[in-house]
Amino acid sequence: MNLIKLFKSLYYRLQSPIVYARKIGVKIGNNCFIDTRKWSSEPYLISIGNNVQITKDVYFHTHGGAHVARKKYSNFDIFGKIDIKDWVYIGAGSQIMPGVTIGEGSLIAAGSIVTKSIPPNEVWGGNPARFLCSRDEYIARNLPYNLDSKSMTPQKKRDYLLSLPDNKFICK
């Protein structure tokens, strides 16, 4: 790798994850939170809608498995676009495989391997990811634990959470 390529690579990696993703070709909507740099070698095949949250170490794969066919077909290559619709949440360590669309309002649990498209407003998790419940069922089940702390400052949130009894927290 020559010095200019090395400098460009380091420069892009020092940018925020969203700036970096856009520079390499990922299409990203507005008001997104992205905390991964695990983009496929074809990042221009990935589209992300508005109000999407992608957490730590989520991997996106736009190709795969072609090597096994190259003994017979030397130029064999397969690809699939990835489309993440609006208001999607993808948990840490998940992997999104080629050709997958994740429908609007869906939640992907941490560590999931998403091998097929997900309909809107559903919660999926596991390996391979499978349907767990609807978004409305997820909200209803967790509503008793809602602490309305999203707009608090970090210090106020800390003080508030530390002041609560244990029955206000999710316990499994």
N, C-alpha and C positions, 0 to 999 in steps of 0.2 A: 504494500500500500504506500503510495507516495505521500509526501508531507502535506500537500494540499488536501487530499482525501482524508487523511488522518485529522487535520484541523477541522474540516467540515463536519466530520463524524462527531468529534468531541463537542464542537459548538452546538450542533443540533441536540445532542444528549444533555447539554446543560440547560436547555430551554425547558419550560413547563411541559408536562406530558401532552397537553392539548396543542401547544405551539409545535412541538416535535411531530405529533401525529399529522397535523395539517401540512407541515413541510414535506413529509414523506408521501403525502397523497391521500390520507384518510379523509373522507368527507364527514364533517362534524357540524351538527346543528347548533342552536343557541342554548345557553344556560345548562351546559353539561359539566359534570365532574368526572374526570378521567384520571385514574391513578395506575396506569399500566404503560409499558413501553414494549409489550410483547406482540408486535404487529407482524403479520406474515411478510414474506418476501414480495408480495404483491399488495401493498397496503391500499393502492388505488382501487381495489375491488371491494373495499369495506365502506359502508355508509352507516352513519349514526345520526339518529333524529335529534329532536329537541328534548331538553330536560331529562337526559339520560345520565345514570350514575354507573360507572364502570370502576370497580374497586381494584385493589392491589393484585398484580400478577395474573390478570386475565389474559389468556392466550387466544389469538385469532389465527385460524389456519384457512388459507384460501386454496391450498393444493395438498396433494398427498398420495403416497403409494405408487406413484408412476414408475419408480425405479424398477420394480419387479417385472414390468412389461418391456423394459428397454433392451433386454437380450433378444427379444423377438421383433420389437418396433423401436429402433434406436432413438427416435425423436418423440416418443410417447410422453405426453404431458396432459394432465387434467386439472381443471380449476373450477371453483364455485365462488360466486359472490356472497358476501355476508351483508345482511340488511337488518339493522337494529332500529326499530320504530321508536316513536316518542314515549317518554315516561317509563322507560325500562330500567330495571336495576339488575346488575350482574354481580354476584358475590365473588369474593376473593378466590383466586386459584382456579376459576372455571376455565373451560376450554370450549371455544366455539368452532365447530367444524365447517368445512366448505359447503356452500349452498344453503346455509341456514338463514331463515328470517325469524326474528324474535318479535312477536306481535306487540302492539301498543299496550302499555300498562302491565306488562308481565314482569315477574320476578324470577330470577335464576338463583338458586341457593348456592352458597359457597362450595367450591370443589366439584361442581357439576361438569359433566362432559355432555355438551349439547350436540347430538348427532342428527337431529331432524328439526324442522321448523316448529315453532311454538305459537299457538293461537294467541290472540289478544286476551289480556286480563286473566292470565293463569300463572300459577306458581309451580315451577318445575325444579327437581333436584335429583342428584344421584349420578351413578355411572353404569349405564348411560342414563341421562336425565329422563325422568318420567313425570307425569302429571301428579301433583300432590294435592292441590285444591284450587279453587277460584281465588282471584284477588279479593273479592268481597268476603269469602270465608276466612281468608288470612287476616283481613282487617278486623272482622268480628271477633275472631279468636284472640287477637292481640289488643283490642280496644281497652280491656280492663287494665292493661299495663301502660297505657298512654300517659305520659307525664308532661306533655305540652312544653318541652324544654328547648325546642329547636331554635327559638329566637334569643335565647339567653346568651350572655357572654360566657366564655369558658370558665371564669372564676365563679360567676353566679350559678352556673350549671353544676360545677363541682360541689359548691356549698349545699345546693339544693339536694343533689343526689345523696350526698353523705348524711343528710339530715333525715332521710326517709327510712321507715321500718322495712324489714326484709320482704314483707308480703306485697310491696309495691313493685318488686322486680320479678322478672320471669324466672322461674325455677323449674328445672327438668329433672 
